Amino acid sequence: MWEYFTDEDAKEAEVLVEESLADLTEVVPARIMRSVRAAMVEELLCSEDGRAIVAMLRRARLQERKLD
C-alpha cells in the first residue's frame, strides 16, 4: 500500500494536514492531535482520492512558486 506514493507526496500530505489542523491545536489535546494527524496523512496517501488531492495541491504549489 505505501509503495504507491513518492517522498514528495508524503511531504505534501503532511503540509496539507498541518495547515488543516493548525486552528485545532489550541483546543484539542496533543495526544489526540497526533492520532488525528497520522490518520489524515495515511488516508491522503493510501486512498485514490487522497493521492489525487495531494497531486493537485503539489501542482498548484509548484505553479505558485513559478509565478513568484
PyMOL Python script that loads the backbone (N, CA, C, O; Angstrom):
from pymol import cmd

cmd.read_pdbstr("""\
ATOM      1  N   MET A   1       0.816  -1.187   0.000  1.00  0.00           N
ATOM      2  CA  MET A   1       0.000   0.000   0.000  1.00  0.00           C
ATOM      3  C   MET A   1       0.868   1.263   0.000  1.00  0.00           C
ATOM      4  O   MET A   1       0.578   2.202  -0.741  1.00  0.00           O
ATOM      5  N   TRP A   2       1.908   1.303   0.803  1.00  0.00           N
ATOM      6  CA  TRP A   2       2.729   2.503   0.955  1.00  0.00           C
ATOM      7  C   TRP A   2       3.650   2.747  -0.234  1.00  0.00           C
ATOM      8  O   TRP A   2       4.160   3.858  -0.378  1.00  0.00           O
ATOM      9  N   GLU A   3       3.883   1.760  -1.086  1.00  0.00           N
ATOM     10  CA  GLU A   3       4.826   1.934  -2.184  1.00  0.00           C
ATOM     11  C   GLU A   3       4.255   2.746  -3.344  1.00  0.00           C
ATOM     12  O   GLU A   3       4.974   2.997  -4.311  1.00  0.00           O
ATOM     13  N   TYR A   4       3.014   3.158  -3.284  1.00  0.00           N
ATOM     14  CA  TYR A   4       2.384   3.845  -4.399  1.00  0.00           C
ATOM     15  C   TYR A   4       2.539   5.360  -4.360  1.00  0.00           C
ATOM     16  O   TYR A   4       1.969   6.039  -5.214  1.00  0.00           O
ATOM     17  N   PHE A   5       3.274   5.916  -3.421  1.00  0.00           N
ATOM     18  CA  PHE A   5       3.449   7.358  -3.380  1.00  0.00           C
ATOM     19  C   PHE A   5       4.919   7.706  -3.204  1.00  0.00           C
ATOM     20  O   PHE A   5       5.717   6.908  -2.711  1.00  0.00           O
ATOM     21  N   THR A   6       5.249   8.910  -3.618  1.00  0.00           N
ATOM     22  CA  THR A   6       6.639   9.366  -3.557  1.00  0.00           C
ATOM     23  C   THR A   6       6.899  10.118  -2.259  1.00  0.00           C
ATOM     24  O   THR A   6       5.975  10.417  -1.503  1.00  0.00           O
ATOM     25  N   ASP A   7       8.158  10.417  -2.014  1.00  0.00           N
ATOM     26  CA  ASP A   7       8.514  11.238  -0.853  1.00  0.00           C
ATOM     27  C   ASP A   7       7.868  12.615  -0.954  1.00  0.00           C
ATOM     28  O   ASP A   7       7.450  13.187   0.052  1.00  0.00           O
ATOM     29  N   GLU A   8       7.789  13.141  -2.168  1.00  0.00           N
ATOM     30  CA  GLU A   8       7.152  14.441  -2.368  1.00  0.00           C
ATOM     31  C   GLU A   8       5.672  14.377  -2.010  1.00  0.00           C
ATOM     32  O   GLU A   8       5.129  15.315  -1.425  1.00  0.00           O
ATOM     33  N   ASP A   9       5.015  13.264  -2.362  1.00  0.00           N
ATOM     34  CA  ASP A   9       3.614  13.076  -1.987  1.00  0.00           C
ATOM     35  C   ASP A   9       3.463  13.089  -0.471  1.00  0.00           C
ATOM     36  O   ASP A   9       2.563  13.737   0.063  1.00  0.00           O
ATOM     37  N   ALA A  10       4.335  12.382   0.209  1.00  0.00           N
ATOM     38  CA  ALA A  10       4.263  12.303   1.670  1.00  0.00           C
ATOM     39  C   ALA A  10       4.460  13.675   2.294  1.00  0.00           C
ATOM     40  O   ALA A  10       3.733  14.046   3.216  1.00  0.00           O
ATOM     41  N   LYS A  11       5.428  14.426   1.806  1.00  0.00           N
ATOM     42  CA  LYS A  11       5.666  15.775   2.338  1.00  0.00           C
ATOM     43  C   LYS A  11       4.470  16.677   2.087  1.00  0.00           C
ATOM     44  O   LYS A  11       4.067  17.433   2.971  1.00  0.00           O
ATOM     45  N   GLU A  12       3.904  16.606   0.902  1.00  0.00           N
ATOM     46  CA  GLU A  12       2.754  17.435   0.556  1.00  0.00           C
ATOM     47  C   GLU A  12       1.549  17.075   1.418  1.00  0.00           C
ATOM     48  O   GLU A  12       0.817  17.960   1.862  1.00  0.00           O
ATOM     49  N   ALA A  13       1.342  15.798   1.653  1.00  0.00           N
ATOM     50  CA  ALA A  13       0.239  15.365   2.515  1.00  0.00           C
ATOM     51  C   ALA A  13       0.428  15.892   3.934  1.00  0.00           C
ATOM     52  O   ALA A  13      -0.530  16.344   4.561  1.00  0.00           O
ATOM     53  N   GLU A  14       1.645  15.836   4.436  1.00  0.00           N
ATOM     54  CA  GLU A  14       1.916  16.336   5.784  1.00  0.00           C
ATOM     55  C   GLU A  14       1.670  17.837   5.875  1.00  0.00           C
ATOM     56  O   GLU A  14       1.123  18.315   6.868  1.00  0.00           O
ATOM     57  N   VAL A  15       2.069  18.584   4.849  1.00  0.00           N
ATOM     58  CA  VAL A  15       1.826  20.030   4.836  1.00  0.00           C
ATOM     59  C   VAL A  15       0.328  20.312   4.823  1.00  0.00           C
ATOM     60  O   VAL A  15      -0.150  21.169   5.566  1.00  0.00           O
ATOM     61  N   LEU A  16      -0.405  19.604   3.992  1.00  0.00           N
ATOM     62  CA  LEU A  16      -1.853  19.786   3.913  1.00  0.00           C
ATOM     63  C   LEU A  16      -2.512  19.514   5.256  1.00  0.00           C
ATOM     64  O   LEU A  16      -3.374  20.276   5.693  1.00  0.00           O
ATOM     65  N   VAL A  17      -2.115  18.442   5.903  1.00  0.00           N
ATOM     66  CA  VAL A  17      -2.687  18.097   7.207  1.00  0.00           C
ATOM     67  C   VAL A  17      -2.333  19.162   8.238  1.00  0.00           C
ATOM     68  O   VAL A  17      -3.198  19.586   9.004  1.00  0.00           O
ATOM     69  N   GLU A  18      -1.085  19.598   8.273  1.00  0.00           N
ATOM     70  CA  GLU A  18      -0.673  20.630   9.234  1.00  0.00           C
ATOM     71  C   GLU A  18      -1.476  21.906   9.037  1.00  0.00           C
ATOM     72  O   GLU A  18      -1.933  22.510  10.008  1.00  0.00           O
ATOM     73  N   GLU A  19      -1.649  22.319   7.789  1.00  0.00           N
ATOM     74  CA  GLU A  19      -2.431  23.518   7.508  1.00  0.00           C
ATOM     75  C   GLU A  19      -3.884  23.336   7.932  1.00  0.00           C
ATOM     76  O   GLU A  19      -4.500  24.263   8.458  1.00  0.00           O
ATOM     77  N   SER A  20      -4.425  22.163   7.709  1.00  0.00           N
ATOM     78  CA  SER A  20      -5.817  21.885   8.051  1.00  0.00           C
ATOM     79  C   SER A  20      -6.053  21.858   9.551  1.00  0.00           C
ATOM     80  O   SER A  20      -7.123  22.248  10.021  1.00  0.00           O
ATOM     81  N   LEU A  21      -5.074  21.406  10.295  1.00  0.00           N
ATOM     82  CA  LEU A  21      -5.244  21.234  11.740  1.00  0.00           C
ATOM     83  C   LEU A  21      -4.711  22.396  12.571  1.00  0.00           C
ATOM     84  O   LEU A  21      -4.817  22.370  13.797  1.00  0.00           O
ATOM     85  N   ALA A  22      -4.149  23.397  11.939  1.00  0.00           N
ATOM     86  CA  ALA A  22      -3.487  24.484  12.664  1.00  0.00           C
ATOM     87  C   ALA A  22      -4.378  25.114  13.731  1.00  0.00           C
ATOM     88  O   ALA A  22      -3.909  25.361  14.843  1.00  0.00           O
ATOM     89  N   ASP A  23      -5.614  25.373  13.434  1.00  0.00           N
ATOM     90  CA  ASP A  23      -6.501  26.033  14.393  1.00  0.00           C
ATOM     91  C   ASP A  23      -6.943  25.119  15.527  1.00  0.00           C
ATOM     92  O   ASP A  23      -7.303  25.597  16.603  1.00  0.00           O
ATOM     93  N   LEU A  24      -6.920  23.823  15.298  1.00  0.00           N
ATOM     94  CA  LEU A  24      -7.372  22.891  16.336  1.00  0.00           C
ATOM     95  C   LEU A  24      -6.333  22.642  17.418  1.00  0.00           C
ATOM     96  O   LEU A  24      -6.680  22.205  18.516  1.00  0.00           O
ATOM     97  N   THR A  25      -5.080  22.909  17.129  1.00  0.00           N
ATOM     98  CA  THR A  25      -4.018  22.561  18.076  1.00  0.00           C
ATOM     99  C   THR A  25      -4.138  23.293  19.399  1.00  0.00           C
ATOM    100  O   THR A  25      -3.596  22.840  20.407  1.00  0.00           O
ATOM    101  N   GLU A  26      -4.841  24.419  19.412  1.00  0.00           N
ATOM    102  CA  GLU A  26      -5.000  25.174  20.651  1.00  0.00           C
ATOM    103  C   GLU A  26      -6.109  24.617  21.537  1.00  0.00           C
ATOM    104  O   GLU A  26      -6.118  24.873  22.741  1.00  0.00           O
ATOM    105  N   VAL A  27      -7.037  23.866  20.969  1.00  0.00           N
ATOM    106  CA  VAL A  27      -8.183  23.404  21.754  1.00  0.00           C
ATOM    107  C   VAL A  27      -8.262  21.891  21.932  1.00  0.00           C
ATOM    108  O   VAL A  27      -9.014  21.410  22.780  1.00  0.00           O
ATOM    109  N   VAL A  28      -7.512  21.150  21.159  1.00  0.00           N
ATOM    110  CA  VAL A  28      -7.546  19.686  21.234  1.00  0.00           C
ATOM    111  C   VAL A  28      -6.238  19.197  21.858  1.00  0.00           C
ATOM    112  O   VAL A  28      -5.163  19.668  21.486  1.00  0.00           O
ATOM    113  N   PRO A  29      -6.320  18.260  22.800  1.00  0.00           N
ATOM    114  CA  PRO A  29      -5.093  17.744  23.434  1.00  0.00           C
ATOM    115  C   PRO A  29      -4.095  17.186  22.410  1.00  0.00           C
ATOM    116  O   PRO A  29      -4.481  16.633  21.380  1.00  0.00           O
ATOM    117  N   ALA A  30      -2.814  17.344  22.719  1.00  0.00           N
ATOM    118  CA  ALA A  30      -1.736  16.950  21.803  1.00  0.00           C
ATOM    119  C   ALA A  30      -1.802  15.477  21.418  1.00  0.00           C
ATOM    120  O   ALA A  30      -1.569  15.143  20.256  1.00  0.00           O
ATOM    121  N   ARG A  31      -2.110  14.596  22.347  1.00  0.00           N
ATOM    122  CA  ARG A  31      -2.143  13.163  22.027  1.00  0.00           C
ATOM    123  C   ARG A  31      -3.237  12.853  21.011  1.00  0.00           C
ATOM    124  O   ARG A  31      -3.062  11.983  20.158  1.00  0.00           O
ATOM    125  N   ILE A  32      -4.343  13.546  21.095  1.00  0.00           N
ATOM    126  CA  ILE A  32      -5.420  13.351  20.121  1.00  0.00           C
ATOM    127  C   ILE A  32      -5.002  13.921  18.771  1.00  0.00           C
ATOM    128  O   ILE A  32      -5.272  13.322  17.730  1.00  0.00           O
ATOM    129  N   MET A  33      -4.348  15.068  18.787  1.00  0.00           N
ATOM    130  CA  MET A  33      -3.889  15.679  17.538  1.00  0.00           C
ATOM    131  C   MET A  33      -2.900  14.777  16.812  1.00  0.00           C
ATOM    132  O   MET A  33      -2.935  14.685  15.585  1.00  0.00           O
ATOM    133  N   ARG A  34      -2.020  14.111  17.553  1.00  0.00           N
ATOM    134  CA  ARG A  34      -1.067  13.191  16.912  1.00  0.00           C
ATOM    135  C   ARG A  34      -1.809  12.071  16.192  1.00  0.00           C
ATOM    136  O   ARG A  34      -1.460  11.708  15.068  1.00  0.00           O
ATOM    137  N   SER A  35      -2.831  11.528  16.842  1.00  0.00           N
ATOM    138  CA  SER A  35      -3.609  10.444  16.222  1.00  0.00           C
ATOM    139  C   SER A  35      -4.377  10.937  15.003  1.00  0.00           C
ATOM    140  O   SER A  35      -4.412  10.268  13.970  1.00  0.00           O
ATOM    141  N   VAL A  36      -4.987  12.100  15.126  1.00  0.00           N
ATOM    142  CA  VAL A  36      -5.748  12.673  14.011  1.00  0.00           C
ATOM    143  C   VAL A  36      -4.819  12.963  12.839  1.00  0.00           C
ATOM    144  O   VAL A  36      -5.140  12.652  11.692  1.00  0.00           O
ATOM    145  N   ARG A  37      -3.672  13.560  13.130  1.00  0.00           N
ATOM    146  CA  ARG A  37      -2.691  13.899  12.094  1.00  0.00           C
ATOM    147  C   ARG A  37      -2.240  12.635  11.349  1.00  0.00           C
ATOM    148  O   ARG A  37      -2.209  12.610  10.119  1.00  0.00           O
ATOM    149  N   ALA A  38      -1.898  11.607  12.096  1.00  0.00           N
ATOM    150  CA  ALA A  38      -1.437  10.355  11.476  1.00  0.00           C
ATOM    151  C   ALA A  38      -2.529   9.729  10.613  1.00  0.00           C
ATOM    152  O   ALA A  38      -2.254   9.247   9.514  1.00  0.00           O
ATOM    153  N   ALA A  39      -3.764   9.736  11.105  1.00  0.00           N
ATOM    154  CA  ALA A  39      -4.872   9.155  10.343  1.00  0.00           C
ATOM    155  C   ALA A  39      -5.132   9.939   9.061  1.00  0.00           C
ATOM    156  O   ALA A  39      -5.399   9.350   8.014  1.00  0.00           O
ATOM    157  N   MET A  40      -5.055  11.260   9.142  1.00  0.00           N
ATOM    158  CA  MET A  40      -5.292  12.082   7.954  1.00  0.00           C
ATOM    159  C   MET A  40      -4.218  11.867   6.894  1.00  0.00           C
ATOM    160  O   MET A  40      -4.530  11.720   5.713  1.00  0.00           O
ATOM    161  N   VAL A  41      -2.958  11.848   7.311  1.00  0.00           N
ATOM    162  CA  VAL A  41      -1.866  11.624   6.360  1.00  0.00           C
ATOM    163  C   VAL A  41      -2.004  10.246   5.724  1.00  0.00           C
ATOM    164  O   VAL A  41      -1.844  10.099   4.512  1.00  0.00           O
ATOM    165  N   GLU A  42      -2.299   9.245   6.531  1.00  0.00           N
ATOM    166  CA  GLU A  42      -2.456   7.888   5.997  1.00  0.00           C
ATOM    167  C   GLU A  42      -3.579   7.831   4.971  1.00  0.00           C
ATOM    168  O   GLU A  42      -3.421   7.225   3.911  1.00  0.00           O
ATOM    169  N   GLU A  43      -4.702   8.454   5.275  1.00  0.00           N
ATOM    170  CA  GLU A  43      -5.829   8.435   4.345  1.00  0.00           C
ATOM    171  C   GLU A  43      -5.484   9.165   3.045  1.00  0.00           C
ATOM    172  O   GLU A  43      -5.851   8.712   1.961  1.00  0.00           O
ATOM    173  N   LEU A  44      -4.784  10.283   3.153  1.00  0.00           N
ATOM    174  CA  LEU A  44      -4.390  11.007   1.945  1.00  0.00           C
ATOM    175  C   LEU A  44      -3.471  10.172   1.060  1.00  0.00           C
ATOM    176  O   LEU A  44      -3.565  10.230  -0.166  1.00  0.00           O
ATOM    177  N   LEU A  45      -2.600   9.409   1.670  1.00  0.00           N
ATOM    178  CA  LEU A  45      -1.613   8.662   0.896  1.00  0.00           C
ATOM    179  C   LEU A  45      -2.088   7.277   0.470  1.00  0.00           C
ATOM    180  O   LEU A  45      -1.542   6.705  -0.473  1.00  0.00           O
ATOM    181  N   CYS A  46      -3.077   6.737   1.135  1.00  0.00           N
ATOM    182  CA  CYS A  46      -3.497   5.356   0.858  1.00  0.00           C
ATOM    183  C   CYS A  46      -4.780   5.251   0.053  1.00  0.00           C
ATOM    184  O   CYS A  46      -5.158   4.157  -0.366  1.00  0.00           O
ATOM    185  N   SER A  47      -5.449   6.361  -0.168  1.00  0.00           N
ATOM    186  CA  SER A  47      -6.670   6.294  -0.962  1.00  0.00           C
ATOM    187  C   SER A  47      -6.445   6.973  -2.307  1.00  0.00           C
ATOM    188  O   SER A  47      -5.631   7.889  -2.426  1.00  0.00           O
ATOM    189  N   GLU A  48      -7.159   6.524  -3.290  1.00  0.00           N
ATOM    190  CA  GLU A  48      -7.036   7.103  -4.627  1.00  0.00           C
ATOM    191  C   GLU A  48      -7.424   8.581  -4.613  1.00  0.00           C
ATOM    192  O   GLU A  48      -6.739   9.413  -5.209  1.00  0.00           O
ATOM    193  N   ASP A  49      -8.519   8.900  -3.934  1.00  0.00           N
ATOM    194  CA  ASP A  49      -8.948  10.296  -3.844  1.00  0.00           C
ATOM    195  C   ASP A  49      -7.917  11.144  -3.114  1.00  0.00           C
ATOM    196  O   ASP A  49      -7.627  12.270  -3.520  1.00  0.00           O
ATOM    197  N   GLY A  50      -7.371  10.602  -2.042  1.00  0.00           N
ATOM    198  CA  GLY A  50      -6.363  11.332  -1.278  1.00  0.00           C
ATOM    199  C   GLY A  50      -5.124  11.615  -2.100  1.00  0.00           C
ATOM    200  O   GLY A  50      -4.590  12.723  -2.063  1.00  0.00           O
ATOM    201  N   ARG A  51      -4.661  10.620  -2.843  1.00  0.00           N
ATOM    202  CA  ARG A  51      -3.482  10.825  -3.688  1.00  0.00           C
ATOM    203  C   ARG A  51      -3.765  11.860  -4.775  1.00  0.00           C
ATOM    204  O   ARG A  51      -2.880  12.629  -5.152  1.00  0.00           O
ATOM    205  N   ALA A  52      -4.997  11.876  -5.275  1.00  0.00           N
ATOM    206  CA  ALA A  52      -5.365  12.876  -6.284  1.00  0.00           C
ATOM    207  C   ALA A  52      -5.336  14.279  -5.679  1.00  0.00           C
ATOM    208  O   ALA A  52      -4.879  15.224  -6.323  1.00  0.00           O
ATOM    209  N   ILE A  53      -5.816  14.416  -4.460  1.00  0.00           N
ATOM    210  CA  ILE A  53      -5.791  15.707  -3.772  1.00  0.00           C
ATOM    211  C   ILE A  53      -4.355  16.167  -3.557  1.00  0.00           C
ATOM    212  O   ILE A  53      -4.023  17.325  -3.809  1.00  0.00           O
ATOM    213  N   VAL A  54      -3.511  15.262  -3.092  1.00  0.00           N
ATOM    214  CA  VAL A  54      -2.103  15.597  -2.846  1.00  0.00           C
ATOM    215  C   VAL A  54      -1.425  16.023  -4.150  1.00  0.00           C
ATOM    216  O   VAL A  54      -0.693  17.012  -4.170  1.00  0.00           O
ATOM    217  N   ALA A  55      -1.658  15.299  -5.219  1.00  0.00           N
ATOM    218  CA  ALA A  55      -1.045  15.634  -6.509  1.00  0.00           C
ATOM    219  C   ALA A  55      -1.535  16.993  -7.011  1.00  0.00           C
ATOM    220  O   ALA A  55      -0.748  17.784  -7.530  1.00  0.00           O
ATOM    221  N   MET A  56      -2.829  17.263  -6.857  1.00  0.00           N
ATOM    222  CA  MET A  56      -3.390  18.535  -7.281  1.00  0.00           C
ATOM    223  C   MET A  56      -2.775  19.691  -6.484  1.00  0.00           C
ATOM    224  O   MET A  56      -2.419  20.725  -7.049  1.00  0.00           O
ATOM    225  N   LEU A  57      -2.657  19.505  -5.184  1.00  0.00           N
ATOM    226  CA  LEU A  57      -2.073  20.534  -4.332  1.00  0.00           C
ATOM    227  C   LEU A  57      -0.604  20.753  -4.672  1.00  0.00           C
ATOM    228  O   LEU A  57      -0.141  21.893  -4.721  1.00  0.00           O
ATOM    229  N   ARG A  58       0.129  19.671  -4.905  1.00  0.00           N
ATOM    230  CA  ARG A  58       1.542  19.799  -5.260  1.00  0.00           C
ATOM    231  C   ARG A  58       1.698  20.587  -6.558  1.00  0.00           C
ATOM    232  O   ARG A  58       2.560  21.461  -6.650  1.00  0.00           O
ATOM    233  N   ARG A  59       0.869  20.285  -7.565  1.00  0.00           N
ATOM    234  CA  ARG A  59       0.934  21.028  -8.831  1.00  0.00           C
ATOM    235  C   ARG A  59       0.618  22.506  -8.618  1.00  0.00           C
ATOM    236  O   ARG A  59       1.275  23.373  -9.194  1.00  0.00           O
ATOM    237  N   ALA A  60      -0.380  22.791  -7.796  1.00  0.00           N
ATOM    238  CA  ALA A  60      -0.744  24.186  -7.522  1.00  0.00           C
ATOM    239  C   ALA A  60       0.389  24.921  -6.820  1.00  0.00           C
ATOM    240  O   ALA A  60       0.671  26.074  -7.146  1.00  0.00           O
ATOM    241  N   ARG A  61       1.035  24.275  -5.869  1.00  0.00           N
ATOM    242  CA  ARG A  61       2.151  24.919  -5.157  1.00  0.00           C
ATOM    243  C   ARG A  61       3.336  25.147  -6.098  1.00  0.00           C
ATOM    244  O   ARG A  61       3.987  26.190  -6.028  1.00  0.00           O
ATOM    245  N   LEU A  62       3.618  24.190  -6.968  1.00  0.00           N
ATOM    246  CA  LEU A  62       4.706  24.362  -7.937  1.00  0.00           C
ATOM    247  C   LEU A  62       4.403  25.512  -8.892  1.00  0.00           C
ATOM    248  O   LEU A  62       5.284  26.308  -9.218  1.00  0.00           O
ATOM    249  N   GLN A  63       3.167  25.592  -9.330  1.00  0.00           N
ATOM    250  CA  GLN A  63       2.759  26.680 -10.222  1.00  0.00           C
ATOM    251  C   GLN A  63       2.891  28.023  -9.510  1.00  0.00           C
ATOM    252  O   GLN A  63       3.344  29.000 -10.106  1.00  0.00           O
ATOM    253  N   GLU A  64       2.503  28.074  -8.256  1.00  0.00           N
ATOM    254  CA  GLU A  64       2.611  29.301  -7.467  1.00  0.00           C
ATOM    255  C   GLU A  64       4.070  29.732  -7.331  1.00  0.00           C
ATOM    256  O   GLU A  64       4.385  30.917  -7.442  1.00  0.00           O
ATOM    257  N   ARG A  65       4.949  28.778  -7.093  1.00  0.00           N
ATOM    258  CA  ARG A  65       6.383  29.095  -6.974  1.00  0.00           C
ATOM    259  C   ARG A  65       6.943  29.641  -8.279  1.00  0.00           C
ATOM    260  O   ARG A  65       7.792  30.533  -8.270  1.00  0.00           O
ATOM    261  N   LYS A  66       6.469  29.107  -9.405  1.00  0.00           N
ATOM    262  CA  LYS A  66       6.940  29.586 -10.710  1.00  0.00           C
ATOM    263  C   LYS A  66       6.517  31.033 -10.945  1.00  0.00           C
ATOM    264  O   LYS A  66       7.233  31.796 -11.595  1.00  0.00           O
ATOM    265  N   LEU A  67       5.355  31.409 -10.416  1.00  0.00           N
ATOM    266  CA  LEU A  67       4.849  32.763 -10.608  1.00  0.00           C
ATOM    267  C   LEU A  67       5.558  33.772  -9.721  1.00  0.00           C
ATOM    268  O   LEU A  67       5.568  34.966 -10.020  1.00  0.00           O
ATOM    269  N   ASP A  68       6.150  33.301  -8.632  1.00  0.00           N
ATOM    270  CA  ASP A  68       6.848  34.215  -7.702  1.00  0.00           C
ATOM    271  C   ASP A  68       8.167  34.644  -8.194  1.00  0.00           C
ATOM    272  O   ASP A  68       8.859  35.407  -7.520  1.00  0.00           O
TER     273      ASP A  68
END
""", "prot")
cmd.dss("prot")
cmd.show_as("cartoon", "prot")
cmd.util.cbc("prot")
cmd.orient("prot")
